[in-house]
Amino acid sequence: MNNEHKQTSNQALLFIPDITGFTKFVNSTEINHAKHIIEELLEALIDSNEIGLELSEIEGDALLFYRHGKAPTAAELLAQVQRMYTNFHGHLKKYESHRICSCGACTTANELSLKFVAHYGEIANKQVKDRNKLFGKDVIVAHRLLKNDINFGEYSLFSDTLVRACSTWLQLPQVAWSEVNHLKESYDFGEAKYCFIELEPLQEHVPEPQLEDFSIPGLTMPVMEVEYLIEAPIDLVFDVASDLSFRHKWLVGLIDSDKLNHKVPQVGSTHRCVIKGDKSDPFHVSHSYEFQQNKITFMESDHRANSSSLTELKAIGKGITRVRLVVFVKPNRLVKWIFDLFMKKKNVESMRQSYSNLNDYCKELLAKDKPHSNQIVLPSFEEIAA
């Protein structure tokens, strides 16, 4: 091994995490949810950067990182691979345990996998608007190495140029978590040698999702209850009602609903309610979803206001859904007396108007034979029974 590889100011590490199964995932599942899931996974990979990588491109299912200067040590790059891998699969595990949607994208997301390609060579940088574009033969080499004869689903590939650039790579067989394999292949630019290791052993480092309790203890006193009939099927009503980003379109007094932590609603989705004249900036978390035949219930809690609301949707006839809302706070007779006297009537009227708006919107969708953009798919009866 040549440990005296010449360093120049134009030399850089090229590092590509690539989500595999992406094309099949997008082509065979619901495109909107697939797009949001991939975006969250790419963000998880970007947030896992701990060795000073610069992001050059987001290429659909892959990220192109680079870092000028000396080649990374074997330990440094292995640690980066492990961090990205465990965060990627940790996100998928949590998504599977917290999802409420049963569409093809959401139910097959846990089948996505990850591979890495790492190369070292000379690059040129060119500024295109606010993005630093990379050019040069070695950029092409790094991308070509994504197409290889490796038979494992998840792996990390290290080009021979990278391995020869730092003496610490001599110890790769001793510090790697799986056997080091060597291959060489012919590409349009010539022959390329590389080594690779499996990533499957890292599965034991992927944390299991924690069972989180988003409820607020002690909220046992109901202060308001509202019922309303929606002239639409329960699946459509739930699709609209669970869409946090759309809620300000029908909920009276709400200017916007932003700062969502997930684009596809799930257990633990949070959002900020922007209410005219309200400077408290409340955050709500959605949780405790229960799906039964012909009935759906879920809760939303405001940890700043110490209140929660239970929403129950029940199919009571063909194309008719009864929505029932109950608001809970901690037992306090004075609070309830003040609420009953000064606020209850106005809040009930406001909520009934909101449900009237929801009803109008759902009827409009039905008349136009259009779905709502959220497109949450309810569990099948077989899934509910299981």
N, C-alpha and C positions, 0 to 999 in steps of 0.2 A: 504493500500500500504506500502510495506517495503522500507523505504527510507535509510536504512542502508546497502544496498547491498555492499558486500565486494569487494573492489578494489584490484587487483593484477597487477603486472607489465606485465602480459600476457593478460590482459583484453583489449578489443578493440571494437570500433564501426565497424560494418560491414555494408556497405551501397551499394546497388545495384540499379542503374538506368537501366531499361530494356525497350528497344524499342519493342513495341508490334505490331503485324501485319507483322513482319519481314519475317517469313517463307513463308507466302502467297505472300508477296511482291516479294521475290526472286524467288519463284517457278513459278509465273505467269507473270513475267515481264522480260525485258531484263537484263541479269545478270550483265553485265559490268556497266551499268548506276546505277543499284540498289546497286551494291557494292560501287561505288563512293559516292552515296548519303548517304548511311549508314555511310561510313567513315567520311564524313563531319559532320554528326549529332553527331557521337561519339566524334569527336574533339571538337564540340561546347559544349558538356557536360563536357569534361575534362577541357576545358578552363573556365568553370563556377565554378570550385572548389574554394571556398573562406573560407573554415574552416580547411584547412591543411590536407585534405585527401591524402592518398597515394594510387596510382593505383597498384593493384596486377595483375589483369588479364583483357584482352579484350576478351570476350567470345562470339564472333559472333555478337549478337544483344544486349549484355549487358556489363556493366563495373563492376568490383568488386573493390570497394574502401575499405580502412580500416584506422583507426586512433587509435593508442595506447593511453592508459590513461583513464581519467575519461569520463564517458558518456556525450554526448552533452546535453545541455539544450533543452527544447522544442522549444524555440524561435530561437535558433541557427540552429537547424535542419530544422525547418519550413522555415526559410529564405533561406537555401541552396536548399531545394526542389523547392521553388518558383523561385529562380534564374535559376536553371537548366531547369525547365519547361518552363519559359517564353523565355529563349534563344533557347531552342529546337524548340518551335513552332514559334518563330520569324524567325528562320532560314528557316523553312518550308514555311512560308508565303512569305518571300523574294524569295525563290527559285521558288515558283509558279508564282510570278509576273515578274521574270527575266528570266525564262527558255525560250529556243527557240526550244527544242526538244519535239516532241509529241509522244515519245515511251511510252509503258505501264508503265515503271518505273517512268519516269518523270511526267506523268500525274496523277499518283496515289500516289505520294510521300506524298501529303498533307493528306492522309488517315492514315498515321502512327501515333501511339500514344505512350504514355510513362507512365510507372508505376515505383514505388520505393518500395524497401524493406529495412528496417533498423532493425538491430539486435545488441545485445550487449552480449559479452561472451568471453570466453578464446580461444586464438588462438596460434598456433606455427608458426614461420617463418622459411623458409628454402630458401637459396639462390641457384637458378638454373640459371647458366650463369649470365645474367644481370637482371634477374627478381626475385622479392621476392615472393615466393610461400607461400600460407597460408594453414595450415593444422589444423585439430581438429574438434570435434563434432559440434561446433557452426558455423563453416564454412559450414558444411552440412546442419545445421538447416536453415541458411540464404537462401541457394539455394532451399531447400525444400519449404520454404514459398512463393517462386514465384509461386508454384502450389497451388492454394487455391480456395475457393468457392465464392470469391468476384465477384459480378455481374456487377460492374462498369468497363468501359473500361480503365479509367485512375484514379489511386489512389496512395496513399502513405500508406504503411503498416508499423506499428511499433510493434515489438514483445513485449510481456509482460515483458520479461527480461529487455529490454531497458527502458520501461516505469517505472519499479520499481527501476531503477538505479539512478534516479535523481528526486528530489522532485518537480522540475518545471513542470514535466509532469502532476501534479495534475491540473494545469491550462489549459491543452490542450483543453477542451471543450470551454473555454472562448477565447482563442487566435487563434484557428483553423478557417479557412475560410469556413468550412462546418461541418456538423454534424459528431460527432465521433461515429463510429459503432464498436461493439465488437463481436468477433467470437472466437470459439475454434474448432480445428480440430485434427484428429488423423493421425499421420505419422508413418513411420517405426521406428522412434526414440522415439515415444511416443506422448503424447498430447501436443499441442502447443496453447497457447492463444495469441491473438493479437488484436489490434484495427486498424482502418483505416479511412481515410478521402478521399472524392472525390477531384479531381483536376480540374474539369470542371469550378468552379468559378474563377480560375486563368486566364481563357481565356481573361477576361477583362483587364488584365495587359500585355497581349502580344501586343507589339507595331505593328502598321501597317507599312508595308515597305514604305520607303520614295521614291518618284518618283525622281530619280537622273538624272541629265543632265550631261552626260559625254563628251559632245561636247565642243569645244573651241570656244568662241565667236570671230567673226571677221575674220575667215578663209574663205575668199571669192574669193581669187585669185588662179585660177588653173595654175599650173606650169608644169604639165606633164599629158599626157593622153595616155593610151596604150589599144589596143584591140587585142583579140586573140580568135581563134576558138578551142574549146576543143571537141574532138571526144568522148564524153561521156554524159550521161543524167545529167540533172541539179542537181538532188538529190545527185548523186555520186560526182560531182564536188564540191558542197557545203560541203558535208561531209568531203572531204579532205581539202578544203580551210579553213574551220572553225576550223580545228584541230590544235591548236596553238603548241602543243607539237611535231607535225610532220612537222611543216613548214620548218625547216632547211633541211629537206630531199629533197626539191625541189626548195627552194628560193635561188638564186645565192648570194653568199657572206655571208650567214647566217651560223654560226658555230653551234649554238644551240638556242633553245627557251625555257627558263626555268622560274622558280619562278612563276608558275601559281597559281592563287588564287582559281581556280575551275578546277576540272578534267573533268567535263562535261561542254562544252562551254555554256555560257549564257550571257545575257546583263550585262556588267560590268566585264567580264573576263579580267584579266590583265596578261601580260607576258613580260619578258625581252628578247630583241633581242641581242644575242651575235654575234657581227660582227667582223670579222678579222680586226685588226688595228684600231678599233673604241673603244675609252676608255670612251665614254660618258655614257655607260650603260643605254640606253634608255628603258623606260617602255611604253608599248602600252596598251590601253584599247579598247575593242571591244564593240560597242553599235549601237543603231539606226537600229536594224534589221527590215526589212519590207518584208513580204511575200505576193506576189500576184500570180495570176495564171500565170505560166510560167516565173515569174521573181522574183529574190531575190536581195535585196540590203542591205548592212551593211557598217558601218564606223569603222575605227580604228584611234584613236587619240594619238599622242605623246605629252604629256603636257610639256615635257622638251624642245622639239624642236619646239613647237608651230606649228605643222603641223598635217594634217589629210588626210586620204585616203578614198575615196568612191569606193567600189567594187560592181559592178552590174553583176549579172549572168542572162542570158536570154536564155531560150530554143527556138531555132529558127528552129528546125527540129527534126526528130526522132533521138535521140541519139547525138545531136549536141548542144553545149552550147557556147554562146558567152560571154566571160568575158571582162569586161571593167573596167579599173582602172583610177581614176582621183585623183591627189594629190593636196591639197589646202594649201596655207599659207596666212598670212596677206598681204594685198596690199602693195607692195613696188617695185617700178619700178627698182631700182638699184639691188635689190635681184633677180628679175626676169631676168634682163639683164645678170647678172653674171651667173645665173643658165643656161640660154639659151646658153650662150657662152662657158661655161667650163664643165657643168655637164649633161645637158639634154640628149645629144646623148648617152653617156655612160650608164645613168640610164635607158633609154628606151630600149637599147639593152640588158641590164642585165635583165630587167623585161620580155622582150619577150623570152629570154632564160629560165627564170624561168617558164613561162607558157608552154613552150615547154616541160620542165621536168614534169610539172604537167600533161600535156596531155599524155606523155609516161607512167606515173604511172597509170593513170586512164585506159588507153587502156590495160595495163598489167593486172589490176584487172578484167576487162571485159573478157579478153581472158581466164583467169583462173577461171572465174565465182566466184570470191571471193569478199566479202565486205571489205570496209576499216574499220579499228579497231575503229574509232570514233563512227560510227553508229548513227549519228543524223537522226532522223525521222522527215521529214517535215510535217507541218500542212496539213490536208486534205483540199480539195477545200471547203467543207462545213464550216470548221473552219475559212478559209480565208474570205469567204463570210460573216460570222457572225461578 
